[in-house]
């Protein structure tokens, strides 16, 4: 039986979480082009923690359209534009 859960995460990570598209992490205007690598590493950590909690077959299916300024549940704890992500497991 398919179960559903949610967590709060950065809205900017939606394309990576749901589609596996990392093009949004290419930052050419930062020193040494490291910011994109750090953002993707944080997003990978969030997915890893989600799979530890809900099982290795868990996956993110969507980000709800409503966003707000807040703190994500996992990963980096800086405030930013966040939304509810839906997990199937």
PyMOL Python script that loads the backbone (N, CA, C, O; Angstrom):
from pymol import cmd

cmd.read_pdbstr("""\
ATOM      1  N   UNK A   1       0.835  -1.184   0.000  1.00  0.00           N
ATOM      2  CA  UNK A   1       0.000   0.000   0.000  1.00  0.00           C
ATOM      3  C   UNK A   1       0.882   1.251   0.000  1.00  0.00           C
ATOM      4  O   UNK A   1       1.815   1.357   0.797  1.00  0.00           O
ATOM      5  N   UNK A   2       0.592   2.176  -0.876  1.00  0.00           N
ATOM      6  CA  UNK A   2       1.349   3.415  -1.000  1.00  0.00           C
ATOM      7  C   UNK A   2       0.971   4.359   0.131  1.00  0.00           C
ATOM      8  O   UNK A   2      -0.208   4.615   0.375  1.00  0.00           O
ATOM      9  N   UNK A   3       1.983   4.870   0.817  1.00  0.00           N
ATOM     10  CA  UNK A   3       1.766   5.836   1.888  1.00  0.00           C
ATOM     11  C   UNK A   3       2.290   7.188   1.443  1.00  0.00           C
ATOM     12  O   UNK A   3       3.132   7.277   0.550  1.00  0.00           O
ATOM     13  N   UNK A   4       1.781   8.248   2.077  1.00  0.00           N
ATOM     14  CA  UNK A   4       2.168   9.612   1.735  1.00  0.00           C
ATOM     15  C   UNK A   4       2.609  10.351   2.996  1.00  0.00           C
ATOM     16  O   UNK A   4       2.038  10.175   4.072  1.00  0.00           O
ATOM     17  N   UNK A   5       3.623  11.170   2.839  1.00  0.00           N
ATOM     18  CA  UNK A   5       4.091  12.033   3.927  1.00  0.00           C
ATOM     19  C   UNK A   5       4.503  13.360   3.302  1.00  0.00           C
ATOM     20  O   UNK A   5       4.593  13.473   2.079  1.00  0.00           O
ATOM     21  N   UNK A   6       4.753  14.360   4.136  1.00  0.00           N
ATOM     22  CA  UNK A   6       5.215  15.658   3.641  1.00  0.00           C
ATOM     23  C   UNK A   6       6.388  16.144   4.477  1.00  0.00           C
ATOM     24  O   UNK A   6       6.579  15.714   5.615  1.00  0.00           O
ATOM     25  N   UNK A   7       7.163  17.035   3.902  1.00  0.00           N
ATOM     26  CA  UNK A   7       8.181  17.765   4.652  1.00  0.00           C
ATOM     27  C   UNK A   7       8.359  19.128   4.012  1.00  0.00           C
ATOM     28  O   UNK A   7       8.020  19.320   2.845  1.00  0.00           O
ATOM     29  N   UNK A   8       8.887  20.068   4.766  1.00  0.00           N
ATOM     30  CA  UNK A   8       9.128  21.422   4.281  1.00  0.00           C
ATOM     31  C   UNK A   8      10.550  21.487   3.754  1.00  0.00           C
ATOM     32  O   UNK A   8      11.495  21.102   4.442  1.00  0.00           O
ATOM     33  N   UNK A   9      10.699  21.976   2.532  1.00  0.00           N
ATOM     34  CA  UNK A   9      12.022  22.110   1.920  1.00  0.00           C
ATOM     35  C   UNK A   9      12.079  23.353   1.054  1.00  0.00           C
ATOM     36  O   UNK A   9      11.055  23.973   0.770  1.00  0.00           O
ATOM     37  N   UNK A  10      13.288  23.714   0.636  1.00  0.00           N
ATOM     38  CA  UNK A  10      13.454  24.882  -0.219  1.00  0.00           C
ATOM     39  C   UNK A  10      12.712  24.690  -1.540  1.00  0.00           C
ATOM     40  O   UNK A  10      12.839  23.651  -2.187  1.00  0.00           O
ATOM     41  N   UNK A  11      11.942  25.691  -1.929  1.00  0.00           N
ATOM     42  CA  UNK A  11      11.176  25.631  -3.167  1.00  0.00           C
ATOM     43  C   UNK A  11      12.100  25.547  -4.386  1.00  0.00           C
ATOM     44  O   UNK A  11      11.749  24.913  -5.381  1.00  0.00           O
ATOM     45  N   UNK A  12      13.261  26.170  -4.320  1.00  0.00           N
ATOM     46  CA  UNK A  12      14.195  26.163  -5.457  1.00  0.00           C
ATOM     47  C   UNK A  12      14.742  24.773  -5.770  1.00  0.00           C
ATOM     48  O   UNK A  12      15.268  24.557  -6.862  1.00  0.00           O
ATOM     49  N   UNK A  13      14.631  23.836  -4.848  1.00  0.00           N
ATOM     50  CA  UNK A  13      15.150  22.483  -5.072  1.00  0.00           C
ATOM     51  C   UNK A  13      14.144  21.564  -5.753  1.00  0.00           C
ATOM     52  O   UNK A  13      14.464  20.407  -6.027  1.00  0.00           O
ATOM     53  N   UNK A  14      12.936  22.047  -6.033  1.00  0.00           N
ATOM     54  CA  UNK A  14      11.866  21.192  -6.558  1.00  0.00           C
ATOM     55  C   UNK A  14      12.259  20.460  -7.835  1.00  0.00           C
ATOM     56  O   UNK A  14      12.000  19.262  -7.953  1.00  0.00           O
ATOM     57  N   UNK A  15      12.869  21.137  -8.781  1.00  0.00           N
ATOM     58  CA  UNK A  15      13.219  20.493 -10.049  1.00  0.00           C
ATOM     59  C   UNK A  15      14.211  19.355  -9.835  1.00  0.00           C
ATOM     60  O   UNK A  15      14.146  18.336 -10.522  1.00  0.00           O
ATOM     61  N   UNK A  16      15.118  19.521  -8.896  1.00  0.00           N
ATOM     62  CA  UNK A  16      16.100  18.472  -8.609  1.00  0.00           C
ATOM     63  C   UNK A  16      15.444  17.306  -7.865  1.00  0.00           C
ATOM     64  O   UNK A  16      15.649  16.145  -8.219  1.00  0.00           O
ATOM     65  N   UNK A  17      14.656  17.621  -6.833  1.00  0.00           N
ATOM     66  CA  UNK A  17      14.015  16.569  -6.046  1.00  0.00           C
ATOM     67  C   UNK A  17      13.054  15.720  -6.879  1.00  0.00           C
ATOM     68  O   UNK A  17      13.080  14.491  -6.808  1.00  0.00           O
ATOM     69  N   UNK A  18      12.220  16.375  -7.657  1.00  0.00           N
ATOM     70  CA  UNK A  18      11.143  15.674  -8.365  1.00  0.00           C
ATOM     71  C   UNK A  18      11.598  15.100  -9.701  1.00  0.00           C
ATOM     72  O   UNK A  18      11.222  13.982 -10.052  1.00  0.00           O
ATOM     73  N   UNK A  19      12.408  15.854 -10.455  1.00  0.00           N
ATOM     74  CA  UNK A  19      12.794  15.441 -11.807  1.00  0.00           C
ATOM     75  C   UNK A  19      14.242  14.990 -11.945  1.00  0.00           C
ATOM     76  O   UNK A  19      14.628  14.470 -12.992  1.00  0.00           O
ATOM     77  N   UNK A  20      15.050  15.181 -10.905  1.00  0.00           N
ATOM     78  CA  UNK A  20      16.465  14.828 -10.988  1.00  0.00           C
ATOM     79  C   UNK A  20      17.253  15.781 -11.866  1.00  0.00           C
ATOM     80  O   UNK A  20      18.342  15.439 -12.326  1.00  0.00           O
ATOM     81  N   UNK A  21      16.716  16.981 -12.109  1.00  0.00           N
ATOM     82  CA  UNK A  21      17.344  17.970 -12.986  1.00  0.00           C
ATOM     83  C   UNK A  21      18.216  18.910 -12.156  1.00  0.00           C
ATOM     84  O   UNK A  21      17.699  19.715 -11.381  1.00  0.00           O
ATOM     85  N   UNK A  22      19.526  18.813 -12.313  1.00  0.00           N
ATOM     86  CA  UNK A  22      20.473  19.600 -11.515  1.00  0.00           C
ATOM     87  C   UNK A  22      20.911  20.883 -12.206  1.00  0.00           C
ATOM     88  O   UNK A  22      21.806  21.561 -11.700  1.00  0.00           O
ATOM     89  N   UNK A  23      20.320  21.245 -13.340  1.00  0.00           N
ATOM     90  CA  UNK A  23      20.774  22.443 -14.051  1.00  0.00           C
ATOM     91  C   UNK A  23      20.587  23.713 -13.236  1.00  0.00           C
ATOM     92  O   UNK A  23      21.315  24.681 -13.457  1.00  0.00           O
ATOM     93  N   UNK A  24      19.657  23.748 -12.318  1.00  0.00           N
ATOM     94  CA  UNK A  24      19.445  24.923 -11.485  1.00  0.00           C
ATOM     95  C   UNK A  24      20.572  25.179 -10.501  1.00  0.00           C
ATOM     96  O   UNK A  24      20.605  26.232  -9.864  1.00  0.00           O
ATOM     97  N   UNK A  25      21.486  24.246 -10.364  1.00  0.00           N
ATOM     98  CA  UNK A  25      22.609  24.400  -9.437  1.00  0.00           C
ATOM     99  C   UNK A  25      23.865  24.909 -10.111  1.00  0.00           C
ATOM    100  O   UNK A  25      24.932  24.911  -9.498  1.00  0.00           O
ATOM    101  N   UNK A  26      23.767  25.334 -11.341  1.00  0.00           N
ATOM    102  CA  UNK A  26      24.915  25.907 -12.052  1.00  0.00           C
ATOM    103  C   UNK A  26      24.955  27.406 -11.796  1.00  0.00           C
ATOM    104  O   UNK A  26      24.148  28.158 -12.343  1.00  0.00           O
ATOM    105  N   UNK A  27      25.888  27.834 -10.969  1.00  0.00           N
ATOM    106  CA  UNK A  27      26.034  29.252 -10.661  1.00  0.00           C
ATOM    107  C   UNK A  27      27.375  29.720 -11.199  1.00  0.00           C
ATOM    108  O   UNK A  27      28.430  29.358 -10.677  1.00  0.00           O
ATOM    109  N   UNK A  28      27.322  30.517 -12.236  1.00  0.00           N
ATOM    110  CA  UNK A  28      28.565  30.989 -12.849  1.00  0.00           C
ATOM    111  C   UNK A  28      28.996  32.336 -12.294  1.00  0.00           C
ATOM    112  O   UNK A  28      30.074  32.826 -12.629  1.00  0.00           O
ATOM    113  N   UNK A  29      28.168  32.942 -11.450  1.00  0.00           N
ATOM    114  CA  UNK A  29      28.495  34.266 -10.923  1.00  0.00           C
ATOM    115  C   UNK A  29      29.058  34.210  -9.502  1.00  0.00           C
ATOM    116  O   UNK A  29      29.139  35.246  -8.843  1.00  0.00           O
ATOM    117  N   UNK A  30      29.442  33.050  -9.020  1.00  0.00           N
ATOM    118  CA  UNK A  30      29.997  32.933  -7.676  1.00  0.00           C
ATOM    119  C   UNK A  30      31.489  32.609  -7.777  1.00  0.00           C
ATOM    120  O   UNK A  30      31.921  31.985  -8.746  1.00  0.00           O
ATOM    121  N   UNK A  31      32.269  33.023  -6.793  1.00  0.00           N
ATOM    122  CA  UNK A  31      33.701  32.719  -6.831  1.00  0.00           C
ATOM    123  C   UNK A  31      33.948  31.215  -6.920  1.00  0.00           C
ATOM    124  O   UNK A  31      33.367  30.445  -6.156  1.00  0.00           O
ATOM    125  N   UNK A  32      34.781  30.807  -7.822  1.00  0.00           N
ATOM    126  CA  UNK A  32      35.172  29.408  -8.011  1.00  0.00           C
ATOM    127  C   UNK A  32      34.005  28.487  -8.374  1.00  0.00           C
ATOM    128  O   UNK A  32      34.163  27.266  -8.342  1.00  0.00           O
ATOM    129  N   UNK A  33      32.850  29.034  -8.714  1.00  0.00           N
ATOM    130  CA  UNK A  33      31.684  28.236  -9.117  1.00  0.00           C
ATOM    131  C   UNK A  33      31.361  27.133  -8.118  1.00  0.00           C
ATOM    132  O   UNK A  33      30.977  26.039  -8.531  1.00  0.00           O
ATOM    133  N   UNK A  34      31.501  27.381  -6.820  1.00  0.00           N
ATOM    134  CA  UNK A  34      31.280  26.368  -5.785  1.00  0.00           C
ATOM    135  C   UNK A  34      29.865  26.359  -5.239  1.00  0.00           C
ATOM    136  O   UNK A  34      29.438  25.344  -4.687  1.00  0.00           O
ATOM    137  N   UNK A  35      29.116  27.453  -5.370  1.00  0.00           N
ATOM    138  CA  UNK A  35      27.789  27.532  -4.753  1.00  0.00           C
ATOM    139  C   UNK A  35      26.863  26.439  -5.274  1.00  0.00           C
ATOM    140  O   UNK A  35      26.146  25.820  -4.488  1.00  0.00           O
ATOM    141  N   UNK A  36      26.862  26.192  -6.559  1.00  0.00           N
ATOM    142  CA  UNK A  36      26.010  25.143  -7.117  1.00  0.00           C
ATOM    143  C   UNK A  36      26.339  23.785  -6.538  1.00  0.00           C
ATOM    144  O   UNK A  36      25.433  23.001  -6.254  1.00  0.00           O
ATOM    145  N   UNK A  37      27.635  23.486  -6.355  1.00  0.00           N
ATOM    146  CA  UNK A  37      28.039  22.211  -5.755  1.00  0.00           C
ATOM    147  C   UNK A  37      27.535  22.083  -4.328  1.00  0.00           C
ATOM    148  O   UNK A  37      27.081  21.011  -3.927  1.00  0.00           O
ATOM    149  N   UNK A  38      27.607  23.173  -3.547  1.00  0.00           N
ATOM    150  CA  UNK A  38      27.149  23.130  -2.152  1.00  0.00           C
ATOM    151  C   UNK A  38      25.635  22.954  -2.091  1.00  0.00           C
ATOM    152  O   UNK A  38      25.139  22.198  -1.256  1.00  0.00           O
ATOM    153  N   UNK A  39      24.894  23.640  -2.959  1.00  0.00           N
ATOM    154  CA  UNK A  39      23.439  23.512  -2.964  1.00  0.00           C
ATOM    155  C   UNK A  39      23.021  22.097  -3.334  1.00  0.00           C
ATOM    156  O   UNK A  39      22.092  21.556  -2.735  1.00  0.00           O
ATOM    157  N   UNK A  40      23.693  21.482  -4.315  1.00  0.00           N
ATOM    158  CA  UNK A  40      23.345  20.127  -4.716  1.00  0.00           C
ATOM    159  C   UNK A  40      23.713  19.142  -3.613  1.00  0.00           C
ATOM    160  O   UNK A  40      22.979  18.182  -3.381  1.00  0.00           O
ATOM    161  N   UNK A  41      24.836  19.360  -2.927  1.00  0.00           N
ATOM    162  CA  UNK A  41      25.219  18.482  -1.822  1.00  0.00           C
ATOM    163  C   UNK A  41      24.182  18.562  -0.706  1.00  0.00           C
ATOM    164  O   UNK A  41      23.852  17.542  -0.101  1.00  0.00           O
ATOM    165  N   UNK A  42      23.662  19.756  -0.423  1.00  0.00           N
ATOM    166  CA  UNK A  42      22.617  19.901   0.590  1.00  0.00           C
ATOM    167  C   UNK A  42      21.348  19.173   0.154  1.00  0.00           C
ATOM    168  O   UNK A  42      20.718  18.490   0.961  1.00  0.00           O
ATOM    169  N   UNK A  43      20.968  19.314  -1.118  1.00  0.00           N
ATOM    170  CA  UNK A  43      19.777  18.634  -1.629  1.00  0.00           C
ATOM    171  C   UNK A  43      19.956  17.112  -1.573  1.00  0.00           C
ATOM    172  O   UNK A  43      19.014  16.392  -1.241  1.00  0.00           O
ATOM    173  N   UNK A  44      21.151  16.623  -1.893  1.00  0.00           N
ATOM    174  CA  UNK A  44      21.424  15.184  -1.802  1.00  0.00           C
ATOM    175  C   UNK A  44      21.296  14.691  -0.366  1.00  0.00           C
ATOM    176  O   UNK A  44      20.791  13.594  -0.129  1.00  0.00           O
ATOM    177  N   UNK A  45      21.749  15.493   0.592  1.00  0.00           N
ATOM    178  CA  UNK A  45      21.627  15.140   2.009  1.00  0.00           C
ATOM    179  C   UNK A  45      20.157  15.041   2.410  1.00  0.00           C
ATOM    180  O   UNK A  45      19.775  14.127   3.141  1.00  0.00           O
ATOM    181  N   UNK A  46      19.343  15.962   1.943  1.00  0.00           N
ATOM    182  CA  UNK A  46      17.912  15.930   2.254  1.00  0.00           C
ATOM    183  C   UNK A  46      17.287  14.642   1.727  1.00  0.00           C
ATOM    184  O   UNK A  46      16.522  13.993   2.440  1.00  0.00           O
ATOM    185  N   UNK A  47      17.600  14.265   0.492  1.00  0.00           N
ATOM    186  CA  UNK A  47      17.052  13.034  -0.094  1.00  0.00           C
ATOM    187  C   UNK A  47      17.536  11.816   0.692  1.00  0.00           C
ATOM    188  O   UNK A  47      16.765  10.888   0.937  1.00  0.00           O
ATOM    189  N   UNK A  48      18.805  11.818   1.087  1.00  0.00           N
ATOM    190  CA  UNK A  48      19.362  10.702   1.865  1.00  0.00           C
ATOM    191  C   UNK A  48      18.646  10.561   3.212  1.00  0.00           C
ATOM    192  O   UNK A  48      18.308   9.452   3.625  1.00  0.00           O
ATOM    193  N   UNK A  49      18.419  11.680   3.889  1.00  0.00           N
ATOM    194  CA  UNK A  49      17.720  11.646   5.181  1.00  0.00           C
ATOM    195  C   UNK A  49      16.270  11.195   5.008  1.00  0.00           C
ATOM    196  O   UNK A  49      15.744  10.459   5.843  1.00  0.00           O
ATOM    197  N   UNK A  50      15.625  11.635   3.925  1.00  0.00           N
ATOM    198  CA  UNK A  50      14.254  11.217   3.652  1.00  0.00           C
ATOM    199  C   UNK A  50      14.190   9.705   3.443  1.00  0.00           C
ATOM    200  O   UNK A  50      13.285   9.048   3.957  1.00  0.00           O
ATOM    201  N   UNK A  51      15.140   9.151   2.693  1.00  0.00           N
ATOM    202  CA  UNK A  51      15.162   7.708   2.433  1.00  0.00           C
ATOM    203  C   UNK A  51      15.480   6.917   3.705  1.00  0.00           C
ATOM    204  O   UNK A  51      14.985   5.803   3.876  1.00  0.00           O
ATOM    205  N   UNK A  52      16.294   7.476   4.593  1.00  0.00           N
ATOM    206  CA  UNK A  52      16.550   6.814   5.876  1.00  0.00           C
ATOM    207  C   UNK A  52      15.275   6.742   6.717  1.00  0.00           C
ATOM    208  O   UNK A  52      15.020   5.743   7.389  1.00  0.00           O
ATOM    209  N   UNK A  53      14.488   7.798   6.673  1.00  0.00           N
ATOM    210  CA  UNK A  53      13.266   7.846   7.480  1.00  0.00           C
ATOM    211  C   UNK A  53      12.131   7.021   6.871  1.00  0.00           C
ATOM    212  O   UNK A  53      11.407   6.346   7.602  1.00  0.00           O
ATOM    213  N   UNK A  54      11.963   7.063   5.543  1.00  0.00           N
ATOM    214  CA  UNK A  54      10.800   6.442   4.904  1.00  0.00           C
ATOM    215  C   UNK A  54      11.124   5.195   4.090  1.00  0.00           C
ATOM    216  O   UNK A  54      10.216   4.555   3.560  1.00  0.00           O
ATOM    217  N   UNK A  55      12.401   4.841   3.983  1.00  0.00           N
ATOM    218  CA  UNK A  55      12.779   3.641   3.242  1.00  0.00           C
ATOM    219  C   UNK A  55      13.451   3.973   1.918  1.00  0.00           C
ATOM    220  O   UNK A  55      13.244   5.042   1.345  1.00  0.00           O
ATOM    221  N   UNK A  56      14.259   3.035   1.448  1.00  0.00           N
ATOM    222  CA  UNK A  56      15.077   3.288   0.251  1.00  0.00           C
ATOM    223  C   UNK A  56      14.260   3.481  -1.015  1.00  0.00           C
ATOM    224  O   UNK A  56      14.771   4.028  -1.992  1.00  0.00           O
ATOM    225  N   UNK A  57      12.992   3.043  -1.026  1.00  0.00           N
ATOM    226  CA  UNK A  57      12.145   3.207  -2.199  1.00  0.00           C
ATOM    227  C   UNK A  57      11.307   4.486  -2.163  1.00  0.00           C
ATOM    228  O   UNK A  57      10.526   4.736  -3.081  1.00  0.00           O
ATOM    229  N   UNK A  58      11.460   5.290  -1.124  1.00  0.00           N
ATOM    230  CA  UNK A  58      10.709   6.543  -1.023  1.00  0.00           C
ATOM    231  C   UNK A  58      11.180   7.514  -2.106  1.00  0.00           C
ATOM    232  O   UNK A  58      12.352   7.525  -2.482  1.00  0.00           O
ATOM    233  N   UNK A  59      10.255   8.316  -2.592  1.00  0.00           N
ATOM    234  CA  UNK A  59      10.610   9.311  -3.599  1.00  0.00           C
ATOM    235  C   UNK A  59       9.692  10.524  -3.471  1.00  0.00           C
ATOM    236  O   UNK A  59       8.568  10.424  -2.980  1.00  0.00           O
ATOM    237  N   UNK A  60      10.193  11.660  -3.921  1.00  0.00           N
ATOM    238  CA  UNK A  60       9.437  12.908  -3.880  1.00  0.00           C
ATOM    239  C   UNK A  60       8.633  13.033  -5.164  1.00  0.00           C
ATOM    240  O   UNK A  60       9.169  12.852  -6.258  1.00  0.00           O
ATOM    241  N   UNK A  61       7.353  13.341  -5.034  1.00  0.00           N
ATOM    242  CA  UNK A  61       6.508  13.402  -6.223  1.00  0.00           C
ATOM    243  C   UNK A  61       6.151  14.814  -6.649  1.00  0.00           C
ATOM    244  O   UNK A  61       5.931  15.059  -7.836  1.00  0.00           O
ATOM    245  N   UNK A  62       6.088  15.742  -5.716  1.00  0.00           N
ATOM    246  CA  UNK A  62       5.727  17.113  -6.095  1.00  0.00           C
ATOM    247  C   UNK A  62       6.019  18.078  -4.955  1.00  0.00           C
ATOM    248  O   UNK A  62       6.262  17.683  -3.815  1.00  0.00           O
ATOM    249  N   UNK A  63       5.987  19.343  -5.305  1.00  0.00           N
ATOM    250  CA  UNK A  63       6.083  20.440  -4.339  1.00  0.00           C
ATOM    251  C   UNK A  63       4.772  21.211  -4.458  1.00  0.00           C
ATOM    252  O   UNK A  63       4.389  21.611  -5.558  1.00  0.00           O
ATOM    253  N   UNK A  64       4.088  21.422  -3.350  1.00  0.00           N
ATOM    254  CA  UNK A  64       2.843  22.190  -3.397  1.00  0.00           C
ATOM    255  C   UNK A  64       3.129  23.608  -3.881  1.00  0.00           C
ATOM    256  O   UNK A  64       4.201  24.152  -3.618  1.00  0.00           O
ATOM    257  N   UNK A  65       2.183  24.199  -4.580  1.00  0.00           N
ATOM    258  CA  UNK A  65       2.401  25.503  -5.200  1.00  0.00           C
ATOM    259  C   UNK A  65       2.572  26.631  -4.201  1.00  0.00           C
ATOM    260  O   UNK A  65       3.294  27.590  -4.475  1.00  0.00           O
ATOM    261  N   UNK A  66       1.927  26.540  -3.052  1.00  0.00           N
ATOM    262  CA  UNK A  66       2.029  27.612  -2.054  1.00  0.00           C
ATOM    263  C   UNK A  66       3.424  27.606  -1.434  1.00  0.00           C
ATOM    264  O   UNK A  66       3.898  26.569  -0.970  1.00  0.00           O
ATOM    265  N   UNK A  67       4.076  28.759  -1.428  1.00  0.00           N
ATOM    266  CA  UNK A  67       5.393  28.902  -0.798  1.00  0.00           C
ATOM    267  C   UNK A  67       5.308  29.998   0.266  1.00  0.00           C
ATOM    268  O   UNK A  67       4.401  30.831   0.252  1.00  0.00           O
ATOM    269  N   UNK A  68       6.266  29.975   1.178  1.00  0.00           N
ATOM    270  CA  UNK A  68       6.353  30.993   2.214  1.00  0.00           C
ATOM    271  C   UNK A  68       7.809  31.100   2.645  1.00  0.00           C
ATOM    272  O   UNK A  68       8.628  30.240   2.321  1.00  0.00           O
ATOM    273  N   UNK A  69       8.124  32.166   3.379  1.00  0.00           N
ATOM    274  CA  UNK A  69       9.471  32.391   3.879  1.00  0.00           C
ATOM    275  C   UNK A  69       9.599  31.645   5.199  1.00  0.00           C
ATOM    276  O   UNK A  69       8.922  31.977   6.172  1.00  0.00           O
ATOM    277  N   UNK A  70      10.468  30.635   5.234  1.00  0.00           N
ATOM    278  CA  UNK A  70      10.601  29.831   6.436  1.00  0.00           C
ATOM    279  C   UNK A  70      11.854  28.988   6.432  1.00  0.00           C
ATOM    280  O   UNK A  70      12.745  29.178   5.604  1.00  0.00           O
ATOM    281  N   UNK A  71      11.916  28.059   7.361  1.00  0.00           N
ATOM    282  CA  UNK A  71      13.072  27.188   7.546  1.00  0.00           C
ATOM    283  C   UNK A  71      12.712  25.765   7.112  1.00  0.00           C
ATOM    284  O   UNK A  71      11.658  25.259   7.495  1.00  0.00           O
ATOM    285  N   UNK A  72      13.571  25.109   6.316  1.00  0.00           N
ATOM    286  CA  UNK A  72      13.287  23.734   5.897  1.00  0.00           C
ATOM    287  C   UNK A  72      13.430  22.750   7.060  1.00  0.00           C
ATOM    288  O   UNK A  72      14.100  23.037   8.052  1.00  0.00           O
ATOM    289  N   UNK A  73      12.788  21.582   6.919  1.00  0.00           N
ATOM    290  CA  UNK A  73      12.860  20.551   7.954  1.00  0.00           C
ATOM    291  C   UNK A  73      14.217  19.858   7.996  1.00  0.00           C
ATOM    292  O   UNK A  73      14.671  19.456   9.067  1.00  0.00           O
ATOM    293  N   UNK A  74      14.870  19.713   6.843  1.00  0.00           N
ATOM    294  CA  UNK A  74      16.136  18.979   6.745  1.00  0.00           C
ATOM    295  C   UNK A  74      17.197  19.842   6.084  1.00  0.00           C
ATOM    296  O   UNK A  74      16.889  20.851   5.449  1.00  0.00           O
ATOM    297  N   UNK A  75      18.442  19.437   6.239  1.00  0.00           N
ATOM    298  CA  UNK A  75      19.533  20.106   5.534  1.00  0.00           C
ATOM    299  C   UNK A  75      19.825  21.470   6.111  1.00  0.00           C
ATOM    300  O   UNK A  75      19.730  21.679   7.320  1.00  0.00           O
ATOM    301  N   UNK A  76      20.180  22.394   5.249  1.00  0.00           N
ATOM    302  CA  UNK A  76      20.566  23.748   5.631  1.00  0.00           C
ATOM    303  C   UNK A  76      19.431  24.407   6.409  1.00  0.00           C
ATOM    304  O   UNK A  76      18.266  24.274   6.033  1.00  0.00           O
ATOM    305  N   UNK A  77      19.751  25.098   7.462  1.00  0.00           N
ATOM    306  CA  UNK A  77      18.718  25.688   8.313  1.00  0.00           C
ATOM    307  C   UNK A  77      18.593  27.206   8.134  1.00  0.00           C
ATOM    308  O   UNK A  77      18.108  27.891   9.035  1.00  0.00           O
ATOM    309  N   UNK A  78      19.018  27.732   6.998  1.00  0.00           N
ATOM    310  CA  UNK A  78      18.825  29.147   6.719  1.00  0.00           C
ATOM    311  C   UNK A  78      17.408  29.355   6.195  1.00  0.00           C
ATOM    312  O   UNK A  78      16.882  28.517   5.463  1.00  0.00           O
ATOM    313  N   UNK A  79      16.800  30.464   6.569  1.00  0.00           N
ATOM    314  CA  UNK A  79      15.456  30.746   6.080  1.00  0.00           C
ATOM    315  C   UNK A  79      15.500  31.080   4.595  1.00  0.00           C
ATOM    316  O   UNK A  79      16.482  31.620   4.086  1.00  0.00           O
ATOM    317  N   UNK A  80      14.412  30.744   3.919  1.00  0.00           N
ATOM    318  CA  UNK A  80      14.292  31.030   2.500  1.00  0.00           C
ATOM    319  C   UNK A  80      12.893  30.695   2.024  1.00  0.00           C
ATOM    320  O   UNK A  80      12.011  30.412   2.835  1.00  0.00           O
ATOM    321  N   UNK A  81      12.682  30.724   0.715  1.00  0.00           N
ATOM    322  CA  UNK A  81      11.397  30.391   0.118  1.00  0.00           C
ATOM    323  C   UNK A  81      11.219  28.882   0.192  1.00  0.00           C
ATOM    324  O   UNK A  81      11.972  28.144  -0.443  1.00  0.00           O
ATOM    325  N   UNK A  82      10.225  28.402   0.962  1.00  0.00           N
ATOM    326  CA  UNK A  82      10.020  26.971   1.181  1.00  0.00           C
ATOM    327  C   UNK A  82       8.604  26.564   0.766  1.00  0.00           C
ATOM    328  O   UNK A  82       7.727  27.409   0.587  1.00  0.00           O
ATOM    329  N   UNK A  83       8.405  25.257   0.618  1.00  0.00           N
ATOM    330  CA  UNK A  83       7.099  24.708   0.293  1.00  0.00           C
ATOM    331  C   UNK A  83       6.997  23.314   0.901  1.00  0.00           C
ATOM    332  O   UNK A  83       7.991  22.765   1.375  1.00  0.00           O
ATOM    333  N   UNK A  84       5.800  22.745   0.889  1.00  0.00           N
ATOM    334  CA  UNK A  84       5.592  21.360   1.330  1.00  0.00           C
ATOM    335  C   UNK A  84       5.872  20.413   0.170  1.00  0.00           C
ATOM    336  O   UNK A  84       5.300  20.554  -0.911  1.00  0.00           O
ATOM    337  N   UNK A  85       6.745  19.460   0.401  1.00  0.00           N
ATOM    338  CA  UNK A  85       7.015  18.409  -0.574  1.00  0.00           C
ATOM    339  C   UNK A  85       6.221  17.172  -0.183  1.00  0.00           C
ATOM    340  O   UNK A  85       6.066  16.880   1.002  1.00  0.00           O
ATOM    341  N   UNK A  86       5.722  16.450  -1.167  1.00  0.00           N
ATOM    342  CA  UNK A  86       4.965  15.237  -0.934  1.00  0.00           C
ATOM    343  C   UNK A  86       5.845  14.034  -1.259  1.00  0.00           C
ATOM    344  O   UNK A  86       6.457  13.961  -2.324  1.00  0.00           O
ATOM    345  N   UNK A  87       5.894  13.088  -0.315  1.00  0.00           N
ATOM    346  CA  UNK A  87       6.716  11.871  -0.433  1.00  0.00           C
ATOM    347  C   UNK A  87       5.785  10.680  -0.586  1.00  0.00           C
ATOM    348  O   UNK A  87       4.770  10.579   0.104  1.00  0.00           O
ATOM    349  N   UNK A  88       6.130   9.797  -1.479  1.00  0.00           N
ATOM    350  CA  UNK A  88       5.455   8.484  -1.559  1.00  0.00           C
ATOM    351  C   UNK A  88       6.447   7.432  -1.092  1.00  0.00           C
ATOM    352  O   UNK A  88       7.620   7.461  -1.465  1.00  0.00           O
ATOM    353  N   UNK A  89       5.972   6.513  -0.283  1.00  0.00           N
ATOM    354  CA  UNK A  89       6.836   5.434   0.215  1.00  0.00           C
ATOM    355  C   UNK A  89       6.036   4.182   0.464  1.00  0.00           C
ATOM    356  O   UNK A  89       6.592   3.168   0.886  1.00  0.00           O
TER     357      UNK A  89
END
""", "prot")
cmd.dss("prot")
cmd.show_as("cartoon", "prot")
cmd.util.cbc("prot")
cmd.orient("prot")
